[in-house]
Every structure is written in C-alpha cells, then in structure tokens.
Amino acid sequence: MNLDTQQHSVNVMLRQLSFIRSSLIPFSSYSPRTSPIPPTSIRSQTRATMSTTPIQNESTQQTQRPVQVAQRLEKFKTTIFTQMSILGNKHGAINLGQGFPNFDGPDFIKEAAIQAIKDGKNQYARAFGAPELNSAVASRFHQDTGLVIDPEREVTVTCGCTEAIAAAMLGLINPGDEVILFAPFYDSYEATLSMAGAKVKCITLRPPGFDIPLDELKAAVSSETRAILMNTPHNPTGKMFTREELEAIASLCIENDVIVFSDEVYDKLDFEMDHICIASLPGMYERTVTMNSLGKTFSLTGWKIGWAVAPPHLTWGIRQAHSYLTFATSTPMQAAAVAALEAPESYYTELKRDYSEKKEILVKGLKEVGFEVFPSNGTYFVVVDHTPFGFGDDVAFCEYLIKEVGVVAIPTSVFYLNPEEGKNLVRFAFCKDEETLRSAIERMKLKLKRVV
C-alpha cells in the first residue's frame, strides 16, 4: 500500500470514529443526583455534543459539521438499549439488559426460511403481506381470541412489531391528537407519537403490582382522547392486565369513542395468569389495532416479522403508512413465519415451561443478592428496586453494575415521561441460557453489597 493510499485510509477511519463518537449521544432527560459514581459516567455523556476536534475532509478541506436531527426527535438521542449494550461489551459484562435471547430459534423455522430462499422466494412480497402469512396470522388470531377475521382486509404484515406500531401511529393519529400511555412504556412509543405530532398523556403504574389506577384513567379519558396505547404482557414490568382492568379500558373507550393500540408481542409468555386480548372483549374489535410479532415467541428477533390486526376502516390508515415506511417485508422470512405460526400447541407449552424455569433462577438469585423483586406474570423481564445498594438513581446503579460487577441491566427511568418516577427501578431479562443467568447472579453475589 503506498503512502497516499495509507493516508486516505487513515482519513476515512478518523471520519468514521468521529461519527461513532457523535452518534453515541445518550439520553438527556436526567438531572444530576447524588451518586457514588465518579463524574466520568453515562450521565456526563448525556450533555455531550459532537467532538470539537476538527476532522478535515481530504477532498474539500472543510471542518465536519455537527450531526443534525429534527426537533421532534432531538430529545430521544441514542436508545438506552444501545448505550447499555455498548458499555457492557466494553467491560465484558453479562448482558441481562437488552431483551433478546442468547440462544437460537427452532430448526424447523430456520429450515423453512432456507427452503424458501432456495425456492426463489426472494423478490418483493405483496405490500401488506404474503397471502399465506396473512392467512396464518388470521388463523392464529382465531385460535387465540375466537374472532374470525378476513386475512385480506384485516391483517397487515410489517417489519417487526415496532413498524406495526409506527404504521398505526402515523396512519391513524393526527398532529394534536391526545394519546394515553401507561408508564413505564417501551421507549419507541413516545418517539413514534412524537413523529406523529401527538399530545401524550401518561398514567403511571406503580410497584409492587403495577396495577392500573382506574380512577386516574377515568379522569384522564375524555372526548379529547383519540387513542390509548397499551402493552400486555407489559414491558418492562412483566405485569399482565387483568380482565377487570381491560373491561374498564373497554368501557371508557366505547363511551368516549376511543381507539386502542394493543402491543401483544409477549402474549405467549404468560405465566401466572392467562393473556386476554382486549380486541376479544364485547364492542372492542371494531376499535382495536392488535400488534404482534414472531421474534419474542420464536427467539428470532433479528427476522423482524410483525403484523397488525384491525378492522378494515382502521387497516386502511395502517397500510397507507406502511406503504411509505417499508412497503414490504422480507419474502423468505414471511414464508418461514407461516411454518412458525402453524407450530403445534405443544411448542407453546414447552416455551412457557422453559421460560418459567429461567425466571425462577433469576428471581431466586436476585432475592438472594438483596434486591426487592416485584412480581412478573408475563414477558421475560423482571423489575427490581435497587435502592438497598445505596445508589442515587437507576442510571448510576446500572453503570456501576456494568463497570464494577460485570452485569448489564436497564435503568427504567427512560420509560417514564417523568424520569423521577422510575429512578428506583431497574429491569433484568431472563431470556438467556441457564449458565448465563447463574453466572450473572454469582457476579452480583460476589460484588454487590447492601447498605440499607
């Protein structure tokens, strides 16, 4: 390699490194609090801007400009999952933070994807879903809810449930529409609603049971409310909405002509109680968008196959947005998703048994470490109170946990409109093999000490 080529490579690397540094700007919703963590922490990075070191473009010799983002997304910065995973990798920590399995999905589904590729199913699929997958989704929905739906007019296949959420928000919510969330909430909800220009109103679920404060909800819902966005089983708490809570939501929606966006990606991970789809309640299907995906149930989160089920008058808006977001979803993966949704009931029985065992290992271990562990009836998450260990807030605790203990957890305060409401809580994921879970527990037993 000659000197000119070497210099060009160095310049390219410098630009890439500068961009990486500037793109890892963490969330900025925290105020300084007392903490045993030194100032060189994630929180100190939250106020970071692009590196001021001038990086020259060799062709124009102009100083690189700061990154740009629209105001509606400026507050969100880099997701907490990305931040914690990067820090965890840097320190060799065991990742019980981000919600993806460290084991693979079933062979029969992967083989179906390989066969679909070999069979030439590699061009664009129909925009709203391959016919066979739409039919499989409709069939599964009928088995789960008892409702008969039209796969051609009421099912839209999307790039994961996250896109289903985005298509529903962007296709059915107008700027200024009021949407009610339950905090803590999956972080993409607020960001997507911001892109839609919605006015967000929050109802906070509080430990230990994270029950819906029904009186607060009744006071919040009015003729100004366009929609309620809910998630059951609930990320990050593991709460499952009870029939009483769902019936109360349904009554308010019918009375005030409110639609419901229901994220049910963890519907097959229900442990102590059965999942209830709110669309199955009397009078609710006509005003509900039910969103789901393949990833969580089949440990194939990287495939990004999701769907939205809704009556035709709501499906229209979802499909309009979907057409201009992604247009279509991976063709061979859709073919494999059919095989997944046709799995026998024994698959789901084994799935719950396996996750119940993992959950027991983590919950028992966390209690032995000294956490206050709150009940989790669904999902593969557990929320704990970290305050017995003497840290000022969840971000400080999670940073210490990564750097000094070698375990990744997720601070939950990013899942609230008011971060103060979540500063005592952190989330652990048990979608890991048993050896990983036990190793993480042993690290915490060795290095975490209660001070309260």
Secondary structure, DSSP 4 states (H G I P E B T S, - for coil): --HHHHHHHHHHHHHHHHHHHHH------PPP---SS-SSSHHHHTT--S--S--B-TTT-PBPPPP---HHHHTT-S-HHHHHHHHHHHTT-EE-SSS--SS---HHHHHHHHHHHHTT--SPPPTT--HHHHHHHHHHHHHHH-----HHHHEEEESHHHHHHHHHHHHH--TT-EEEEEES--HHHHHHHHHHTPEEEEEE-BTTTTB--HHHHHHH--TTEEEEEEESSPTTT-----HHHHHHHHHHHHHHT-EEEEE-TTTT-B-SS----GGGSTTTGGGEEEEEESHHHHT-GGG--EEEE--HHHHHHHHHHHHHHTSS--HHHHHHHHHHHT--HHHHHHHHHHHHHHHHHHHHHHHHHTPEEPP--BTTEEEEE-GGG--SSHHHHHHHIIIII-EE-EEGGGGSSSGGGGTTEEEEE--S-HHHHHHHHHHHHHH-----
